Amino acid sequence: MARNSRLRLVRPRSLATARRAATTRRTRPAPRPPEGTPPRAELARQARLVLADAVRIARWAATPRGPQAGPRTAAVQTAAPASASGPLDGPAAVERAAADLGLTPGRIRAGWDRARLAGLVELHGATVRPGWRLQAWDRDDSAVLRGWVALLDAWSLVHPAPEGVAPGAVAEVVEAVPQVLSLLQLSQGPVAVPVLLDLLGQRVDELREERCEVPADGAPAPAPAPGEGLPSLLDWALEGLAEVGALTLDGGSGPDGRHATLTPLGNWAVWVKLEQICVAAQSPAGNIEQSAADMLRGCARLTPGPARDEYRAWLAARTLSSAIAELLAAARGEDALLRGLAFEALRVVGAPAEAEVRAAVAEPSLRPYALLWLAEYEGTDPDDAPEVLTREEATWLWVDTAAAVADHGESELLVRHLDSAVQGTVPALLDEVRAVGHPRTVQVLVALAAAHPDPALAKAVRRAAFQVHTGGA
């Protein structure tokens, strides 16, 4: 029964073997951007201009500089704005970076903030490392555009909210801004700020009605005054969006006052997000309206590319914090297939999911998936990522993946999955599978014994299943 070849663990993406082959591929043609949208190369050029300071600062921070490399990277880390990496407690560090780069301290702070939010740098303790987008910045237009969209999504962190405004009111406006951007995109031209204010007020009222907040004592909650503080908050939002290059504001002197107009970058980004939502809404499963678990089940039959498109559309319709929490909740369930797919969706989320994924390392059922996610996020080649797992963690993941195959795949897939184990022989595999303590061990071994065509091997696997079931050695 020995197997001569050394077998290595298949990456978590081998969970795709548990999916049924996609018999129905999308026939919807690739959507075309609105007429007049510049080519991607031109959009990327504009995005590079918006993030020019951020790229310079990121490269300065992430480049070793001999004996001074450590202090400089730590200095920039302490120089980041509160919205990015903590309070400003190192003005001397900001001055040093400003002197080296020929920028003002204010531009250093703003550029560092943008570099963090756009994923150009990664902080690992006191070390600054270049993010993958920074490494691909000069050659990959897609990386540039993704970095700029990440900055656009974080516009409310770039521009401080007005003082004296309740945090709840700020959160409502942030949640309502996508409708404002949609109106600007559909208008295909300047829109008067009073028109945007009217739309913002309507959307905020809708959000308050949807919450239907009732105090614990049952007394009706006092309704906030309609439009209270909204003019200043709309100004804040428009100025923040203008700062990241999504729109322009003119100081018109007509009866309607100022007007807002999307830039080509902003127009393209809003169109992309709307298209993602439309694609998901038109899918047979209606994934955009589903819970995370149902969305993942709906994506299980898709090949990886279309599945990632569904993940992006589902994420675009939610706040990232709630989406990440929902995906991790689905991963904690009993369905091993959903566990693997949830981490595939979290790969699409990227940097915003890092903190939650690091916390998931402490949970035994999520630990192998979280370690692999973090290894790839930190730049490890996906083919080498399994090397971060201990032998026990790799075996646990093998059983979990086998459970997904047994529940959702075909018998021949389960037999092929046997060859993805790290152990060199079947007896060694069975010994370690028995010891790892996965709750689905018995079911996996029984299914494998029933599926395997080799009678001797099937007998050994059945014996191992019986021993686990009865608690024997």
C-alpha positions as CSV (number, residue, x, y, z in Angstrom):
1,M,0.0,0.0,0.0
2,A,3.0,2.3,0.1
3,R,3.1,5.1,-2.3
4,N,6.6,5.8,-3.6
5,S,6.2,9.5,-4.7
6,R,6.4,12.2,-2.1
7,L,3.0,13.8,-2.0
8,R,2.4,17.5,-1.2
9,L,-0.6,19.2,0.1
10,V,-2.8,20.8,-2.5
11,R,-3.4,24.5,-2.0
12,P,-6.8,25.6,-0.5
13,R,-7.9,26.3,-4.0
14,S,-8.0,22.5,-4.5
15,L,-11.4,22.8,-2.9
16,A,-12.4,23.6,-6.5
17,T,-12.3,19.8,-7.0
18,A,-15.2,19.6,-4.6
19,R,-17.3,21.7,-6.9
20,R,-19.3,20.3,-9.8
21,A,-17.9,21.1,-13.2
22,A,-19.4,24.3,-14.4
23,T,-21.8,23.2,-17.1
24,T,-23.3,26.6,-17.7
25,R,-20.8,29.4,-18.2
26,R,-21.9,33.0,-18.5
27,T,-22.9,33.9,-21.9
28,R,-23.3,37.6,-21.1
29,P,-20.8,39.5,-23.2
30,A,-18.1,41.5,-21.4
31,P,-19.7,44.9,-20.6
32,R,-18.3,48.0,-22.3
33,P,-17.6,51.2,-20.3
34,P,-19.8,54.2,-21.0
35,E,-19.1,56.0,-24.3
36,G,-16.3,58.5,-23.8
37,T,-14.5,56.6,-21.0
38,P,-10.7,56.8,-21.6
39,P,-8.7,53.6,-22.3
40,R,-7.5,51.8,-19.2
41,A,-3.9,53.0,-19.9
42,E,-5.1,56.6,-19.7
43,L,-7.2,55.9,-16.5
44,A,-4.1,54.3,-15.0
45,R,-2.0,57.3,-15.9
46,Q,-4.5,59.6,-14.1
47,A,-4.5,57.3,-11.1
48,R,-0.7,57.4,-11.0
49,L,-0.8,61.2,-10.9
50,V,-3.3,61.2,-8.0
51,L,-1.0,58.8,-6.0
52,A,2.3,60.2,-7.1
53,D,3.3,61.5,-3.6
54,A,2.1,58.3,-2.0
55,V,4.2,56.1,-4.3
56,R,7.3,58.2,-3.7
57,I,6.9,58.0,0.1
58,A,6.1,54.3,0.0
59,R,9.3,53.6,-2.0
60,W,11.3,55.8,0.4
61,A,9.9,54.0,3.4
62,A,10.2,50.4,2.0
63,T,13.7,50.8,0.6
64,P,16.7,49.6,2.8
65,R,19.1,52.5,3.4
66,G,22.1,50.8,5.1
67,P,22.5,51.4,8.8
68,Q,19.8,54.1,8.8
69,A,17.1,51.8,7.2
70,G,15.6,50.7,10.4
71,P,15.2,54.2,12.0
72,R,13.8,55.6,8.8
73,T,11.2,52.9,8.3
74,A,10.1,53.2,12.0
75,A,10.1,57.0,11.6
76,V,7.6,57.0,8.8
77,Q,5.5,54.5,10.7
78,T,5.2,57.0,13.6
79,A,4.6,59.8,11.1
80,A,1.3,58.4,9.8
81,P,-2.0,60.2,10.4
82,A,-4.3,59.0,13.1
83,S,-6.6,57.5,10.4
84,A,-3.9,55.3,9.1
85,S,-1.5,54.1,11.8
86,G,-1.7,56.0,15.1
87,P,-1.2,59.5,16.5
88,L,1.5,61.9,15.2
89,D,4.3,61.6,17.8
90,G,7.3,62.0,15.6
91,P,7.5,65.5,14.0
92,A,11.2,65.1,13.6
93,A,10.6,62.0,11.6
94,V,8.2,63.8,9.3
95,E,10.8,66.6,8.8
96,R,13.5,64.1,7.9
97,A,11.2,62.4,5.3
98,A,10.2,65.8,3.9
99,A,13.9,66.8,3.6
100,D,14.8,63.6,1.8
101,L,11.9,63.8,-0.6
102,G,11.7,67.6,-1.1
103,L,8.0,67.6,0.1
104,T,6.3,69.6,2.8
105,P,5.5,67.9,6.1
106,G,1.8,68.1,5.3
107,R,2.3,66.3,1.9
108,I,4.4,63.7,3.7
109,R,1.6,63.0,6.2
110,A,-1.1,63.0,3.5
111,G,1.0,60.8,1.1
112,W,1.8,58.3,3.8
113,D,-1.9,58.0,4.7
114,R,-2.7,57.4,1.0
115,A,0.0,54.8,0.7
116,R,-1.4,52.8,3.5
117,L,-5.0,53.1,2.3
118,A,-4.1,52.2,-1.3
119,G,-2.2,49.1,-0.3
120,L,1.2,50.4,-1.4
121,V,2.9,49.4,1.8
122,E,2.5,46.8,4.5
123,L,3.5,47.2,8.1
124,H,4.9,44.2,9.9
125,G,5.7,45.3,13.4
126,A,8.4,48.0,13.0
127,T,9.2,47.0,9.4
128,V,7.7,48.7,6.3
129,R,7.5,46.4,3.3
130,P,6.4,47.3,-0.2
131,G,2.9,46.0,-1.1
132,W,2.4,44.0,-4.2
133,R,0.7,47.0,-5.9
134,L,3.9,49.1,-5.3
135,Q,6.0,46.4,-6.8
136,A,3.8,46.2,-9.9
137,W,3.2,50.0,-10.1
138,D,5.2,50.9,-13.2
139,R,4.1,47.9,-15.3
140,D,0.6,46.8,-14.3
141,D,-2.2,49.2,-15.0
142,S,-4.7,46.9,-13.2
143,A,-2.7,47.1,-10.0
144,V,-2.7,50.9,-10.3
145,L,-6.4,51.1,-10.8
146,R,-7.1,48.7,-7.9
147,G,-4.9,50.8,-5.7
148,W,-6.8,53.9,-6.6
149,V,-10.2,52.3,-6.1
150,A,-9.0,51.2,-2.7
151,L,-8.2,54.8,-1.9
152,L,-11.6,55.9,-3.3
153,D,-13.3,53.4,-1.0
154,A,-11.5,54.9,2.0
155,W,-12.2,58.6,1.0
156,S,-13.8,59.2,4.5
157,L,-10.5,58.4,6.1
158,V,-8.5,60.8,3.9
159,H,-10.6,63.9,4.7
160,P,-11.3,64.5,8.4
161,A,-15.0,64.9,9.2
162,P,-16.3,68.3,10.4
163,E,-16.0,68.9,14.1
164,G,-19.0,68.9,16.3
165,V,-21.0,66.4,14.2
166,A,-22.3,63.2,15.7
167,P,-20.4,60.1,14.6
168,G,-23.8,58.5,13.7
169,A,-24.6,61.3,11.3
170,V,-21.2,61.0,9.7
171,A,-21.7,57.2,9.2
172,E,-25.1,57.8,7.6
173,V,-23.6,60.1,5.1
174,V,-20.8,57.7,4.3
175,E,-23.3,55.0,3.7
176,A,-25.4,57.3,1.5
177,V,-22.6,58.6,-0.7
178,P,-22.8,55.7,-3.2
179,Q,-26.2,57.0,-4.2
180,V,-24.8,60.5,-4.7
181,L,-22.1,59.1,-6.9
182,S,-24.6,57.0,-8.9
183,L,-26.6,60.1,-9.7
184,L,-23.5,61.9,-10.8
185,Q,-22.6,59.0,-13.0
186,L,-26.0,58.7,-14.6
187,S,-26.2,62.5,-15.1
188,Q,-23.0,62.4,-17.3
189,G,-22.3,66.0,-16.5
190,P,-22.3,68.7,-13.7
191,V,-25.0,68.4,-11.0
192,A,-25.9,71.3,-8.7
193,V,-25.0,70.7,-5.1
194,P,-28.6,71.5,-3.9
195,V,-29.8,68.6,-6.1
196,L,-27.2,66.3,-4.4
197,L,-28.3,67.6,-1.0
198,D,-31.9,66.7,-1.7
199,L,-30.9,63.2,-2.7
200,L,-28.6,62.8,0.3
201,G,-31.4,63.9,2.6
202,Q,-33.8,61.3,1.1
203,R,-31.3,58.5,1.4
204,V,-30.5,59.3,5.0
205,D,-34.2,59.3,5.8
206,E,-34.5,55.9,4.2
207,L,-31.5,54.6,6.2
208,R,-33.1,55.8,9.4
209,E,-36.4,54.2,8.6
210,E,-34.7,50.9,7.7
211,R,-33.0,50.8,11.2
212,C,-36.2,51.5,13.1
213,E,-34.2,52.0,16.2
214,V,-36.3,51.5,19.4
215,P,-34.8,52.1,22.8
216,A,-34.8,49.3,25.4
217,D,-37.5,50.9,27.5
218,G,-39.9,50.8,24.5
219,A,-40.3,54.6,24.3
220,P,-40.2,56.0,20.8
221,A,-36.8,57.4,19.9
222,P,-36.7,61.1,19.1
223,A,-36.5,61.6,15.4
224,P,-33.5,63.6,14.3
225,A,-34.4,66.8,12.4
226,P,-34.6,66.1,8.7
227,G,-31.4,67.4,7.0
228,E,-29.8,68.3,10.3
229,G,-26.1,69.1,9.6
230,L,-26.4,67.6,6.1
231,P,-25.2,70.7,4.1
232,S,-21.8,70.7,5.9
233,L,-21.6,66.9,5.7
234,L,-22.3,67.0,2.0
235,D,-19.6,69.6,1.5
236,W,-17.2,67.4,3.5
237,A,-18.0,64.3,1.4
238,L,-17.7,66.2,-1.9
239,E,-14.4,67.7,-0.8
240,G,-13.1,64.3,0.3
241,L,-14.0,62.7,-3.0
242,A,-12.4,65.6,-4.8
243,E,-9.2,65.0,-2.8
244,V,-8.9,61.5,-4.1
245,G,-9.6,62.5,-7.7
246,A,-13.1,61.1,-8.0
247,L,-14.8,64.4,-8.8
248,T,-14.3,68.1,-9.4
249,L,-16.1,71.0,-7.7
250,D,-16.6,74.4,-9.3
251,G,-17.7,77.5,-7.5
252,G,-20.5,78.5,-9.8
253,S,-22.1,81.8,-9.2
254,G,-25.5,81.0,-10.7
255,P,-28.7,80.4,-8.7
256,D,-27.8,76.8,-8.1
257,G,-24.4,77.6,-6.7
258,R,-21.6,75.0,-6.9
259,H,-21.7,72.0,-9.2
260,A,-20.0,68.6,-8.9
261,T,-18.7,66.5,-11.9
262,L,-17.2,63.1,-11.9
263,T,-13.7,62.8,-13.2
264,P,-13.0,60.1,-15.9
265,L,-11.6,58.0,-13.0
266,G,-14.6,58.6,-10.8
267,N,-17.0,57.9,-13.7
268,W,-15.2,54.6,-14.5
269,A,-15.1,53.5,-10.9
270,V,-18.8,54.1,-10.3
271,W,-19.7,52.3,-13.5
272,V,-17.6,49.3,-12.5
273,K,-19.3,49.1,-9.1
274,L,-22.8,49.4,-10.7
275,E,-21.9,46.8,-13.3
276,Q,-20.8,44.3,-10.6
277,I,-24.1,44.8,-8.7
278,C,-26.1,44.3,-11.9
279,V,-24.2,41.2,-12.8
280,A,-24.9,39.6,-9.4
281,A,-28.5,40.7,-9.5
282,Q,-29.0,39.0,-12.9
283,S,-27.4,35.7,-11.8
284,P,-29.7,32.8,-11.4
285,A,-29.1,32.6,-7.6
286,G,-29.5,36.4,-7.1
287,N,-26.3,36.3,-5.0
288,I,-26.2,40.0,-4.2
289,E,-29.3,39.6,-1.9
290,Q,-28.2,36.4,-0.3
291,S,-26.5,35.8,3.0
292,A,-22.8,34.9,2.9
293,A,-23.4,31.2,3.2
294,D,-26.1,31.2,0.4
295,M,-23.9,33.3,-1.8
296,L,-21.0,30.9,-1.4
297,R,-23.2,27.9,-2.2
298,G,-24.4,29.8,-5.3
299,C,-20.8,30.3,-6.3
300,A,-19.7,26.7,-5.7
301,R,-20.6,25.6,-9.2
302,L,-18.7,28.4,-10.8
303,T,-15.2,28.3,-12.1
304,P,-12.7,30.6,-10.2
305,G,-12.9,33.6,-12.4
306,P,-16.7,34.0,-12.5
307,A,-16.8,33.1,-8.7
308,R,-14.4,36.0,-8.0
309,D,-16.7,38.3,-10.0
310,E,-19.6,37.2,-7.8
311,Y,-17.6,37.8,-4.6
312,R,-16.7,41.3,-5.8
313,A,-20.3,42.2,-6.6
314,W,-21.6,40.8,-3.3
315,L,-18.9,42.8,-1.4
316,A,-19.7,46.0,-3.3
317,A,-23.3,45.9,-2.0
318,R,-22.1,45.8,1.7
319,T,-19.9,47.6,4.1
320,L,-16.6,45.7,4.3
321,S,-16.7,45.2,8.0
322,S,-20.1,43.5,7.9
323,A,-19.2,41.5,4.9
324,I,-15.9,40.2,6.5
325,A,-17.8,39.3,9.7
326,E,-20.4,37.4,7.7
327,L,-17.9,35.5,5.6
328,L,-16.0,34.4,8.7
329,A,-19.3,33.3,10.4
330,A,-20.0,31.1,7.3
331,A,-16.5,29.7,7.6
332,R,-17.2,28.7,11.2
333,G,-20.1,26.5,10.1
334,E,-20.2,22.8,9.6
335,D,-19.9,22.9,5.8
336,A,-16.2,22.5,4.9
337,L,-16.8,23.6,1.3
338,L,-18.1,27.0,2.6
339,R,-15.0,27.3,4.8
340,G,-12.7,27.1,1.8
341,L,-14.9,29.4,-0.3
342,A,-15.2,32.0,2.4
343,F,-11.4,32.4,2.5
344,E,-11.4,32.6,-1.4
345,A,-13.9,35.5,-1.0
346,L,-11.6,37.0,1.7
347,R,-8.7,36.9,-0.8
348,V,-10.8,39.2,-3.0
349,V,-11.3,41.5,0.1
350,G,-7.5,41.8,0.6
351,A,-5.9,44.2,3.1
352,P,-9.1,45.2,4.9
353,A,-9.6,41.6,6.1
354,E,-6.1,41.2,7.5
355,A,-6.9,42.0,11.1
356,E,-9.9,39.6,11.2
357,V,-8.0,36.9,9.5
358,R,-5.1,37.2,11.9
359,A,-7.5,36.8,14.8
360,A,-9.0,33.7,13.1
361,V,-5.6,32.0,13.5
362,A,-6.5,31.3,17.1
363,E,-9.5,29.2,16.0
364,P,-8.5,25.6,15.3
365,S,-11.1,25.1,12.5
366,L,-10.0,28.2,10.7
367,R,-6.3,28.2,11.5
368,P,-4.9,26.4,8.4
369,Y,-7.0,28.6,6.1
370,A,-6.0,31.8,7.9
371,L,-2.3,30.9,7.8
372,L,-2.4,30.2,4.1
373,W,-4.3,33.4,3.5
374,L,-1.8,35.4,5.5
375,A,1.2,33.8,3.7
376,E,-0.2,34.7,0.3
377,Y,-1.1,38.2,1.5
378,E,2.5,38.8,2.7
379,G,3.8,37.9,-0.7
380,T,4.6,34.1,-0.5
381,D,4.2,32.3,-3.8
382,P,0.8,30.5,-3.6
383,D,2.5,27.2,-4.6
384,D,4.9,27.6,-1.6
385,A,2.3,28.9,0.9
386,P,1.4,25.4,2.3
387,E,4.9,25.2,3.7
388,V,3.8,27.6,6.5
389,L,1.6,24.8,7.9
390,T,2.8,22.3,10.4
391,R,2.4,18.6,9.6
392,E,-0.6,18.5,12.0
393,E,-2.2,21.6,10.4
394,A,-1.7,20.2,6.9
395,T,-3.3,16.9,7.9
396,W,-6.3,18.7,9.5
397,L,-6.7,20.7,6.3
398,W,-6.5,17.5,4.2
399,V,-9.4,16.0,6.3
400,D,-11.4,19.2,6.0
401,T,-11.0,19.4,2.3
402,A,-11.9,15.7,2.0
403,A,-15.1,16.4,3.9
404,A,-15.9,19.1,1.4
405,V,-15.3,16.6,-1.4
406,A,-17.3,13.9,0.2
407,D,-20.3,16.3,0.8
408,H,-20.3,18.0,-2.6
409,G,-18.0,16.1,-5.0
410,E,-17.9,12.8,-6.8
411,S,-16.3,9.6,-5.6
412,E,-13.4,9.8,-8.1
413,L,-12.5,13.2,-6.8
414,L,-12.3,11.8,-3.3
415,V,-9.9,9.1,-4.5
416,R,-7.8,11.7,-6.3
417,H,-7.7,13.8,-3.1
418,L,-5.8,10.9,-1.4
419,D,-2.8,11.9,-3.6
420,S,-2.8,15.4,-2.1
421,A,-1.8,14.3,1.4
422,V,1.7,15.2,2.7
423,Q,2.3,11.7,4.1
424,G,4.3,9.4,1.9
425,T,2.3,6.2,2.6
426,V,-1.3,5.4,3.3
427,P,-0.5,3.9,6.7
428,A,1.3,7.1,7.8
429,L,-1.6,9.1,6.5
430,L,-4.2,7.1,8.5
431,D,-2.1,7.2,11.7
432,E,-1.9,11.0,11.5
433,V,-5.5,11.4,10.4
434,R,-6.6,9.4,13.5
435,A,-4.4,11.6,15.7
436,V,-5.5,15.0,14.4
437,G,-9.0,14.9,15.9
438,H,-11.0,16.4,13.1
439,P,-14.7,16.0,13.8
440,R,-15.4,14.6,10.3
441,T,-12.7,12.0,10.4
442,V,-14.9,9.0,10.6
443,Q,-17.3,10.2,7.8
444,V,-14.3,11.0,5.5
445,L,-12.6,7.6,6.0
446,V,-15.9,5.7,5.5
447,A,-16.5,7.7,2.3
448,L,-13.0,7.1,1.1
449,A,-13.2,3.4,1.8
450,A,-16.5,3.1,-0.2
451,A,-15.0,5.1,-3.1
452,H,-11.6,3.5,-3.5
453,P,-11.2,0.7,-6.1
454,D,-8.3,-1.0,-4.3
455,P,-9.9,-3.6,-1.9
456,A,-6.8,-3.8,0.3
457,L,-6.6,-0.1,0.7
458,A,-10.3,0.2,1.2
459,K,-10.1,-2.4,4.0
460,A,-7.4,-0.5,5.8
461,V,-9.3,2.7,5.6
462,R,-12.4,1.1,6.9
463,R,-10.4,-0.4,9.8
464,A,-9.1,3.1,10.6
465,A,-12.6,4.5,10.5
466,F,-13.8,1.8,12.9
467,Q,-10.9,2.5,15.3
468,V,-11.6,6.3,15.3
469,H,-15.3,5.6,15.9
470,T,-14.7,3.2,18.8
471,G,-11.8,5.1,20.3
472,G,-9.3,2.3,19.6
473,A,-5.7,2.6,18.8
